[in-house]
Amino acid sequence: MHILVSGLSHKTAPVEVREALTFPEHTLGEALTSLTSYPHTNEAVILSTCNRTEVYTVASDIEGGQGDIAKFLNSCHEAKGCDITDYLYQHDSLGAINHLFRVVSSLDSMIVGEAQILGQTKEAYSHAFEVQTTNLIFNRLFRQAFAVGKRVRTETDIGENAVSISYAAVQLAKKVFSDLSGKSVMLVGAGKMSELTAKHLQSNGVENVLITNRNYDKAVEMAKTFNGKAVRFDDFTDEMAAADIVISSTGAPHTVIRKDAMKKVMSKRRGRPIFLIDIAVPRDIEADVNNVENVYLYDIDDLQSVVDSNIEERTREAKEAETIIKQELQEFLSWVSSLEVIPTIADLRRVAEQIRRAELERVGTKLGELSAEELNAVNTVTSGIINKLLHEPMIRLKQSAGHKEGYLYVDSLRHLFALDEDEEAPPKQKAPEQVKNMSPIKNEYGTGR
């Protein structure tokens, strides 16, 4: 059994390639069923977001499993006329598990520390679970991956600091007002950055949105998006007094908000603080506006300095996250190893019992007629000898399951006692049989191509 992942992301492929290989939610069931119909693929999960598409599988062997994924992806993207071969990455065994843990911890995200990827991975697993393309290995692996993501978010501060201009603006606004619930915002200009910032503000409790733009129709259109009110551009400074937060991004070649206008606005507000975010280049707001009492002005350079500082902080926190991932990797490998140890112990006891019974039958005629009490004593003594001989090796074998090279003990024991050569041995348990060929997973980090 081998765990594999193949995919592409914002790190390896441009958006036009990523959008050519997506799996909308309504297509996932059929895609997963198709994938698990390939000869070497036993379990499958497909993670498809705007920044990545990844196919995770449990395969009977690496080469065959990777071939299955390649054929599957080829069949999916051929119709879209886009060659994705050069953009794909592949990981197997421990490398694949390490990659999954880093993905759910948002260490592999475009914005390190973002929280959305954990929920997206949970949804991907849920789809696979519902259509029954996950089993013993992935049910355990993905649940542990979610625990990893939770640990990283609770035990580190990786998601606490703003690392986008729009989010940084919201964090600064919260410092000014403490609580944004019930606050009003005015968008001067209707660009994407203004829209994204407004979304963050609304998610933090901003209720009233005013939108102004030189193209009034566009202001009306955006007002519908935010359930707000469109304001004609010639009148926006009169309406600004109703806004606690102003986000300006017009693309104008000159300033559109000046100090004299802000004095009038603050007179109408009776000194109540107002927060101005100028994300335009060239700037929309006159620098002297910041000298008006209770006016807090931040331009894009101010916000970028916050972002840069917080990126450095997240990088430091990411190192702590990597430590957590290593711990969780070891725990998962211990579980996998235990699946191999359990049937080995059972097989060894079975072989020992067969030898004991065979020897008793061989010498039975020499012992003569034994009473029930004497026969019980012989069985007790011989069973005791077997148990005492096997006790210490079994303890050490169980302990070795948690070590990186633990599989060597299992393989050696099975070879020395010929446990895999007993043709009359009963079939092993279903769960361990799935992992009987899993030795490649025990490399330090597997392979990644």
C-alpha positions in Angstrom: 0.0 0.0 0.0 1.3 3.5 -0.9 -0.1 7.0 -0.3 0.3 9.2 -3.4 -0.6 12.8 -4.3 -0.4 14.4 -7.7 -1.5 17.9 -8.5 -0.8 21.5 -9.3 -1.1 24.8 -7.4 -0.4 28.5 -7.5 3.2 27.6 -7.0 3.5 25.5 -10.2 0.8 26.7 -12.6 -0.7 30.0 -13.8 -4.4 30.7 -13.3 -5.3 29.7 -16.9 -3.9 26.2 -16.3 -5.4 25.9 -12.8 -8.8 26.7 -14.1 -8.5 24.1 -16.8 -8.1 21.4 -14.1 -10.9 22.0 -11.6 -13.6 19.7 -10.2 -16.8 21.5 -9.4 -18.6 20.1 -6.4 -21.4 18.5 -8.5 -18.8 16.5 -10.5 -16.7 15.2 -7.6 -18.8 12.0 -6.9 -18.5 10.8 -10.5 -14.8 11.8 -10.7 -13.9 9.9 -7.5 -15.8 6.8 -8.5 -14.0 6.9 -11.9 -10.7 7.3 -10.2 -11.1 4.3 -7.9 -12.1 2.1 -10.8 -8.5 2.2 -12.1 -6.6 -1.1 -11.3 -4.0 0.1 -8.8 -6.2 2.7 -6.9 -8.0 1.6 -3.7 -8.9 4.9 -2.1 -9.2 8.5 -3.4 -9.8 12.1 -2.3 -9.8 15.1 -4.7 -9.0 18.6 -3.3 -10.0 21.3 -5.8 -9.8 25.0 -4.9 -9.1 28.2 -6.8 -5.4 27.9 -6.0 -4.8 24.1 -6.2 -6.1 20.8 -7.6 -4.7 17.7 -5.9 -5.5 14.0 -6.2 -4.7 11.8 -3.2 -4.8 8.0 -3.6 -4.0 4.8 -1.8 -2.4 2.6 -4.4 -1.1 -1.0 -4.5 2.2 0.2 -5.9 3.8 3.6 -6.7 4.4 3.3 -10.4 0.9 1.8 -11.1 -0.8 4.3 -8.8 0.9 7.3 -10.4 0.0 5.9 -13.8 -3.7 5.7 -12.7 -3.7 9.3 -11.6 -2.0 10.4 -14.9 -4.6 8.6 -17.0 -7.4 10.0 -14.9 -6.2 13.6 -15.1 -5.6 13.2 -18.8 -9.1 12.1 -19.3 -10.4 15.0 -17.3 -8.4 17.8 -19.0 -8.1 16.7 -22.6 -11.5 18.1 -23.5 -10.3 21.5 -22.3 -7.4 21.6 -24.6 -4.7 22.4 -22.0 -1.6 20.4 -21.4 -0.9 20.2 -17.7 1.9 17.7 -17.7 4.7 20.2 -17.1 2.9 21.8 -14.2 2.2 18.7 -12.1 4.0 17.7 -8.9 4.0 14.2 -7.4 4.8 12.9 -3.9 4.6 9.4 -2.5 4.7 7.7 0.8 5.9 9.9 3.7 6.4 12.8 1.2 2.7 12.7 0.4 1.7 12.6 4.0 4.0 15.5 4.8 2.5 17.5 1.9 -1.0 16.9 3.1 -0.2 18.0 6.6 1.5 21.2 5.3 -1.5 21.9 3.1 -4.1 21.7 5.9 -1.8 23.8 8.1 -1.8 26.5 5.4 2.0 26.4 5.1 1.6 25.7 1.4 -1.0 28.4 0.8 -0.6 31.6 -1.2 -1.1 33.4 2.0 0.6 31.4 4.8 -1.7 31.1 7.8 -5.0 31.5 6.0 -7.8 29.5 7.5 -9.9 28.6 4.5 -7.9 25.6 3.2 -8.6 23.5 6.3 -12.4 23.8 5.7 -11.9 23.1 2.0 -9.9 20.0 2.7 -12.6 18.8 5.2 -15.2 19.3 2.4 -13.1 17.3 -0.1 -12.8 14.4 2.4 -16.5 14.5 3.2 -17.4 14.1 -0.5 -15.0 11.1 -0.8 -16.4 9.6 2.4 -20.0 9.9 1.2 -19.3 8.1 -2.1 -17.2 5.5 -0.3 -13.9 6.1 -1.9 -12.1 6.3 1.4 -11.4 3.3 3.7 -9.1 2.4 6.6 -6.0 4.4 5.6 -7.6 7.7 4.4 -10.2 7.7 7.1 -7.4 7.8 9.6 -5.0 10.0 7.6 -7.4 12.8 6.8 -8.9 12.9 10.3 -5.4 13.2 11.7 -4.6 15.9 9.1 -7.6 17.9 10.4 -6.2 17.5 13.9 -2.8 18.8 12.6 -4.5 21.9 11.1 -6.3 22.6 14.4 -3.2 22.2 16.5 -1.2 24.6 14.2 -4.0 27.2 14.5 -4.4 26.8 18.3 -0.8 26.3 19.3 0.8 29.0 17.1 -0.1 32.5 16.1 0.3 31.8 12.4 -3.2 33.1 11.5 -3.2 36.1 13.8 -1.5 38.8 11.7 -2.8 40.5 8.6 -0.9 39.6 5.4 -3.0 41.3 2.8 -3.6 45.0 2.2 -7.4 44.6 2.6 -7.2 42.6 5.7 -4.5 44.9 7.2 -6.8 47.8 6.7 -9.5 46.1 8.7 -7.1 45.3 11.5 -6.1 48.9 11.7 -9.7 50.0 11.7 -10.4 47.7 14.6 -7.5 49.3 16.5 -9.1 52.7 16.0 -12.7 51.7 16.9 -12.2 48.6 19.0 -15.5 47.2 17.8 -16.7 47.6 14.2 -20.3 46.5 14.9 -22.7 49.1 13.6 -20.1 51.2 11.9 -20.6 52.7 8.4 -18.2 52.6 5.5 -17.9 54.7 2.3 -16.2 53.3 -0.8 -14.8 56.0 -3.0 -14.2 54.2 -6.3 -15.4 50.7 -7.0 -12.2 48.8 -7.7 -11.5 45.2 -6.6 -9.3 46.2 -3.7 -12.1 48.4 -2.3 -14.6 45.6 -2.8 -12.4 43.1 -1.0 -11.8 45.4 1.9 -15.5 46.1 2.2 -16.1 42.4 2.5 -13.7 42.1 5.3 -15.3 45.1 7.0 -18.8 43.6 6.7 -17.6 40.3 8.1 -16.4 42.3 11.1 -19.8 43.9 11.8 -19.9 46.9 9.5 -23.6 47.3 8.6 -24.0 50.4 6.4 -22.2 50.8 3.1 -22.1 53.9 0.9 -20.6 53.6 -2.6 -19.6 56.4 -4.9 -18.0 56.3 -8.3 -17.6 58.6 -11.3 -19.6 56.0 -13.2 -22.8 56.2 -11.1 -24.2 53.0 -12.7 -21.3 51.0 -11.4 -21.8 52.5 -7.9 -25.4 51.3 -8.1 -24.3 47.8 -9.1 -21.8 47.5 -6.2 -24.4 48.9 -3.8 -26.6 45.9 -4.6 -23.7 43.6 -3.7 -23.3 45.1 -0.2 -26.9 45.9 0.3 -25.8 49.6 0.5 -26.6 53.0 -1.0 -25.1 54.5 -4.2 -24.0 58.2 -3.9 -23.3 60.5 -6.8 -19.6 61.4 -7.1 -20.3 65.2 -7.0 -22.0 64.7 -3.6 -19.8 62.2 -1.8 -18.0 64.7 0.5 -21.4 65.8 1.8 -22.4 62.2 2.5 -19.0 61.3 4.0 -20.1 62.7 7.4 -22.2 59.6 7.8 -19.3 57.2 7.3 -16.9 56.0 10.1 -14.6 54.4 7.6 -13.7 55.7 4.1 -11.9 53.5 1.5 -10.6 55.4 -1.5 -9.3 53.8 -4.7 -10.4 55.9 -7.7 -7.4 55.8 -10.1 -7.7 59.5 -10.5 -4.5 61.4 -11.4 -5.0 63.9 -8.5 -6.4 63.9 -5.0 -10.1 63.7 -4.5 -10.3 64.2 -0.8 -8.6 67.4 0.6 -8.0 68.9 4.0 -10.5 71.7 3.7 -13.3 69.2 2.7 -12.3 67.0 5.7 -12.6 69.9 8.1 -16.2 70.3 7.0 -16.8 66.6 7.3 -15.5 66.5 10.9 -17.6 69.6 11.8 -20.7 67.6 10.8 -19.4 64.6 12.7 -18.8 66.8 15.8 -15.4 65.4 16.3 -16.3 61.7 16.1 -13.2 59.7 14.7 -13.1 58.8 11.1 -10.8 56.2 9.5 -9.5 56.9 6.0 -7.8 54.2 3.9 -6.1 55.4 0.7 -5.2 52.4 -1.4 -4.8 54.4 -4.6 -1.6 55.1 -6.6 -1.4 58.0 -7.1 -3.0 58.8 -3.8 -6.6 59.9 -3.6 -6.3 61.7 -0.2 -4.2 64.8 0.5 -1.5 64.0 3.1 -2.4 67.0 5.3 -5.8 65.4 6.0 -4.0 63.4 8.6 -3.5 66.6 10.6 -7.2 67.2 11.1 -8.2 66.2 14.6 -9.6 62.7 15.0 -8.9 61.8 11.4 -6.8 58.6 11.0 -5.3 58.4 7.5 -3.4 55.3 6.2 -2.0 55.0 2.6 -0.9 51.8 0.8 2.7 52.2 2.1 1.5 52.2 5.7 -0.5 49.1 5.1 2.3 47.4 3.2 4.7 47.9 6.1 2.1 46.2 8.4 1.8 43.3 5.9 5.6 42.9 5.6 6.0 42.8 9.3 3.3 40.3 9.8 4.6 38.1 7.0 7.9 37.9 8.9 5.9 37.0 12.1 4.0 34.3 10.2 7.3 32.9 8.9 8.5 32.5 12.5 5.3 30.8 13.5 5.5 28.5 10.5 8.7 27.0 12.0 6.6 26.0 15.1 4.0 24.5 12.8 6.7 22.4 11.1 7.6 20.9 14.5 4.0 20.0 15.1 3.8 18.4 11.7 6.8 16.2 12.4 5.2 15.0 15.6 2.0 14.1 13.9 3.9 12.3 11.1 5.6 10.1 13.6 2.2 9.3 15.3 0.7 8.3 11.9 3.7 6.1 11.1 3.4 4.5 14.5 -0.2 3.6 13.7 0.7 2.2 10.3 3.5 0.2 11.9 1.1 -1.2 14.4 -1.1 -2.6 11.6 1.9 -4.7 10.6 2.9 -5.7 14.1 -0.5 -7.0 15.2 -0.8 -9.7 12.5 2.8 -10.6 12.9 2.3 -11.3 16.6 -0.8 -13.3 15.8 1.0 -15.3 13.1 4.0 -16.0 15.4 1.7 -17.2 18.2 -0.2 -19.4 15.7 3.0 -21.0 14.4 4.3 -21.6 17.9 1.0 -23.2 18.9 1.1 -25.5 15.9 4.6 -26.6 16.8 3.5 -27.2 20.4 0.5 -29.3 19.4 2.5 -31.3 16.8 5.2 -32.1 19.4 2.7 -33.3 21.9 1.0 -35.5 19.4 4.4 -36.9 18.4 5.4 -37.9 21.9 1.8 -38.7 23.1 2.2 -42.5 22.6 5.4 -42.5 24.7 3.6 -40.8 27.6 1.0 -43.5 27.9 -2.5 -42.9 29.1 -2.6 -39.6 30.9 -5.4 -38.6 33.2 -7.3 -35.4 32.5 -5.4 -33.7 35.3 -2.1 -34.8 33.9 -2.9 -33.8 30.4 -4.0 -30.4 31.6 -0.7 -30.0 33.5 1.3 -30.9 30.3 -0.7 -28.3 28.3 -0.2 -25.7 31.0 3.6 -26.3 31.2 4.1 -26.3 27.4 1.9 -23.3 26.9 3.8 -21.5 29.6 7.1 -22.2 27.9 5.8 -20.8 24.7 4.4 -17.7 26.4 7.6 -17.0 28.3 9.7 -17.4 25.2 7.5 -15.1 23.1 6.8 -12.5 25.8 9.9 -10.4 25.6 10.2 -10.5 21.7 6.5 -9.4 21.5 7.0 -6.5 23.9 10.0 -5.3 21.9 8.2 -5.7 18.6 5.3 -3.6 19.9 7.8 -1.0 21.1 9.6 -0.9 17.8 6.3 0.0 16.0 6.9 3.6 17.0 10.4 3.8 15.6 11.4 4.9 12.1 13.1 1.6 11.4 10.5 -0.5 13.2 9.4 -2.3 10.1 12.9 -3.9 9.9 12.0 -5.9 13.1 8.7 -7.0 11.6 10.3 -8.0 8.3 13.2 -9.9 10.0 10.9 -11.8 12.3 8.6 -12.8 9.5 11.6 -14.0 7.5 13.3 -15.9 10.4 10.1 -17.8 11.3 8.9 -18.1 7.7 5.6 -16.6 8.6 4.8 -15.7 4.9 5.6 -19.2 3.7 3.0 -21.1 5.6 0.5 -22.0 2.9 -2.0 -23.4 5.4 -2.1 -20.2 7.5 -5.5 -18.6 7.7 -5.9 -15.3 5.9 -4.8 -12.2 7.7 -7.1 -9.5 9.0 -8.5 -7.2 6.3 -7.0 -4.0 7.7 -3.3 -5.2 8.0 -3.5 -6.8 4.5 -4.0 -3.3 3.1 -0.6 -2.2 4.5 1.4 -5.4 4.1 3.5 -3.8 1.3 3.8 -0.4 2.9 7.6 -0.4 3.6 8.4 2.5 1.2 6.5 4.8 3.5 9.1 4.4 6.1 11.8 6.5 4.3 12.7 9.7 6.0 10.5 11.8 3.7 9.7 9.6 0.8 10.2 11.0 -2.7 8.9 14.1 -4.3 9.0 14.9 -8.0 
